[in-house]
Amino acid sequence: MLHLKYQLTEQEFFEYNYFTTWSAPDRSRYRISYYLKFVLLYGAIAILYIAGNKDHWRIIDISVFGGIALLYLILVPWMVRISVKRRARQFLGRPENHHILSECEVILSDSGIVDKDKESETRYSWDAIVKKAETPDCHYLYTNSYHAIVIPKRTLADADEKKELERLLSTHLPLNVEL
């Protein structure tokens, strides 16, 4: 059994949302689609402008449109991070969500997972975990496509707790729940 008490930080909540909505490996199709839509729309506009404007040197127009497109594509991850951070702060600012950053307890055992905070207590069987992911700072145990039990690695006090978490996860979660 592993008994963890911790308080999620705003940064950990943000990282969870960013990972879930944008950077997770299973979101690669979404990211590719996002970039393709931009390239196709922007490319169509650039081609129409360049083809319809005979007064400029085409190489200059192509260079300007290409430079702007490249700059946008480079800035997209940064802009997405800012957008997710803004939405996470708005979400946390609502009174009904105040308990998300309060102290919580997560108890993992062979019989399942208990997730408690000052407002609620939820029990999950291991079968309720549909996927798991690990980032440099946290473990995410997803109960659906968006909601996860977030376990910051900083809460694992020693090597024994890390080993117990790994044992529980490998014993109770099949390989197909990994991202």
C-alpha positions as CSV (number, residue, x, y, z in Angstrom):
1,M,0.0,0.0,0.0
2,L,1.2,3.5,-0.8
3,H,-0.3,6.5,1.1
4,L,0.5,9.9,-0.4
5,K,-0.4,13.3,1.0
6,Y,0.3,16.4,-1.1
7,Q,-1.0,19.6,-2.5
8,L,-1.0,20.0,-6.2
9,T,0.7,23.2,-7.4
10,E,-0.7,25.6,-10.0
11,Q,2.3,24.7,-12.2
12,E,1.6,20.9,-11.9
13,F,-2.1,21.5,-12.7
14,F,-1.0,23.6,-15.8
15,E,1.5,20.9,-16.9
16,Y,-1.2,18.2,-16.6
17,N,-3.6,20.3,-18.8
18,Y,-0.9,21.1,-21.3
19,F,0.1,17.4,-21.6
20,T,-3.5,16.2,-21.8
21,T,-4.6,18.8,-24.4
22,W,-1.5,19.2,-26.5
23,S,1.8,17.4,-25.9
24,A,0.8,13.8,-25.0
25,P,2.0,11.2,-27.6
26,D,-1.6,10.3,-28.3
27,R,-2.3,13.9,-29.3
28,S,0.1,13.8,-32.2
29,R,-2.7,13.3,-34.8
30,Y,-4.4,16.5,-33.4
31,R,-1.1,18.5,-33.6
32,I,-0.5,17.3,-37.1
33,S,-4.0,18.3,-38.1
34,Y,-3.6,21.7,-36.5
35,Y,-0.5,22.4,-38.4
36,L,-1.9,21.1,-41.7
37,K,-5.0,23.2,-41.5
38,F,-2.8,26.3,-41.0
39,V,-0.5,25.4,-43.8
40,L,-3.3,24.7,-46.2
41,L,-5.3,27.9,-45.4
42,Y,-2.3,30.2,-45.2
43,G,-0.8,28.6,-48.3
44,A,-4.0,29.2,-50.3
45,I,-4.1,32.8,-49.2
46,A,-0.5,33.3,-50.1
47,I,-0.9,31.7,-53.5
48,L,-4.0,33.8,-54.3
49,Y,-2.2,37.0,-53.3
50,I,1.0,36.2,-55.1
51,A,-0.8,35.0,-58.3
52,G,-3.1,38.0,-58.3
53,N,-0.5,40.7,-57.6
54,K,1.8,41.2,-60.6
55,D,3.3,44.5,-59.3
56,H,5.8,42.9,-56.9
57,W,8.7,40.6,-57.4
58,R,7.3,37.1,-56.6
59,I,10.5,36.1,-54.8
60,I,9.9,38.9,-52.2
61,D,6.3,37.9,-51.7
62,I,7.2,34.3,-51.3
63,S,10.0,35.2,-48.9
64,V,7.6,37.4,-46.8
65,F,4.8,34.8,-46.7
66,G,7.3,32.0,-46.0
67,G,9.0,33.9,-43.2
68,I,5.7,34.7,-41.5
69,A,4.5,31.0,-41.9
70,L,7.8,29.7,-40.4
71,L,7.6,32.2,-37.5
72,Y,4.0,31.2,-36.8
73,L,4.9,27.5,-36.8
74,I,7.8,28.0,-34.5
75,L,5.6,30.1,-32.1
76,V,2.6,27.7,-32.0
77,P,3.9,25.6,-29.0
78,W,4.6,28.8,-27.0
79,M,1.2,30.2,-27.9
80,V,-0.6,27.0,-27.0
81,R,1.2,27.0,-23.6
82,I,0.1,30.5,-22.9
83,S,-3.5,29.7,-23.9
84,V,-3.6,26.5,-21.7
85,K,-2.1,28.4,-18.8
86,R,-4.7,31.2,-19.1
87,R,-7.5,28.6,-19.3
88,A,-6.1,26.7,-16.3
89,R,-5.9,29.9,-14.2
90,Q,-9.5,30.8,-15.2
91,F,-10.6,27.3,-14.2
92,L,-8.8,27.5,-10.9
93,G,-10.3,31.0,-10.3
94,R,-13.9,29.7,-10.2
95,P,-15.2,29.1,-6.7
96,E,-16.4,25.7,-7.4
97,N,-12.9,24.6,-8.3
98,H,-11.1,25.9,-5.3
99,H,-10.4,22.5,-3.8
100,I,-8.3,21.3,-6.7
101,L,-5.1,22.8,-5.2
102,S,-6.0,21.9,-1.6
103,E,-4.3,19.1,0.2
104,C,-5.3,15.7,-0.9
105,E,-4.6,12.0,-0.1
106,V,-4.1,9.3,-2.7
107,I,-4.0,5.8,-1.4
108,L,-2.9,3.1,-3.8
109,S,-3.3,-0.5,-2.9
110,D,-3.8,-3.9,-4.5
111,S,-7.6,-3.4,-4.1
112,G,-7.6,0.0,-5.9
113,I,-7.1,3.7,-5.5
114,V,-8.7,6.2,-3.1
115,D,-8.5,9.9,-4.1
116,K,-9.6,12.2,-1.3
117,D,-9.6,16.0,-0.7
118,K,-11.5,18.2,1.7
119,E,-14.5,18.2,-0.6
120,S,-14.8,14.6,-1.9
121,E,-13.6,11.1,-1.8
122,T,-13.5,8.8,-4.8
123,R,-12.6,5.1,-5.0
124,Y,-11.4,3.6,-8.2
125,S,-10.8,0.0,-9.1
126,W,-7.7,-0.6,-11.1
127,D,-10.0,-1.3,-14.1
128,A,-11.2,2.3,-14.0
129,I,-7.7,3.4,-15.1
130,V,-7.9,3.6,-18.9
131,K,-4.4,5.0,-19.6
132,K,-1.4,6.1,-17.7
133,A,1.4,8.5,-18.6
134,E,4.6,9.7,-17.0
135,T,6.3,13.0,-17.4
136,P,9.5,14.2,-15.8
137,D,7.5,15.6,-12.9
138,C,4.3,13.5,-12.5
139,H,2.4,10.3,-13.1
140,Y,-1.0,10.6,-14.6
141,L,-3.6,7.9,-14.1
142,Y,-6.5,8.6,-16.5
143,T,-10.0,7.6,-15.6
144,N,-11.3,8.9,-18.9
145,S,-9.9,10.8,-21.9
146,Y,-9.3,13.9,-19.9
147,H,-9.5,13.4,-16.1
148,A,-6.5,11.9,-14.4
149,I,-5.3,11.3,-10.9
150,V,-2.1,13.4,-10.8
151,I,0.7,12.1,-8.7
152,P,3.7,14.4,-8.5
153,K,7.0,12.5,-8.3
154,R,8.1,14.9,-5.5
155,T,5.6,13.2,-3.2
156,L,7.4,9.9,-3.4
157,A,9.6,10.3,-0.3
158,D,12.2,7.6,-1.0
159,A,13.2,4.7,-3.3
160,D,10.9,2.3,-1.5
161,E,7.8,4.4,-2.3
162,K,9.0,4.7,-5.9
163,K,9.4,1.0,-6.1
164,E,6.0,0.3,-4.6
165,L,4.3,2.7,-7.0
166,E,6.0,1.0,-9.9
167,R,5.0,-2.4,-8.6
168,L,1.4,-1.4,-8.2
169,L,1.2,0.1,-11.7
170,S,2.9,-2.8,-13.4
171,T,0.9,-5.3,-11.5
172,H,-2.5,-3.8,-12.0
173,L,-2.3,-1.9,-15.3
174,P,-2.0,-3.8,-18.5
175,L,0.5,-2.5,-21.1
176,N,-2.3,-1.2,-23.4
177,V,-3.1,1.6,-20.9
178,E,0.3,3.3,-21.5
179,L,0.5,6.2,-23.8
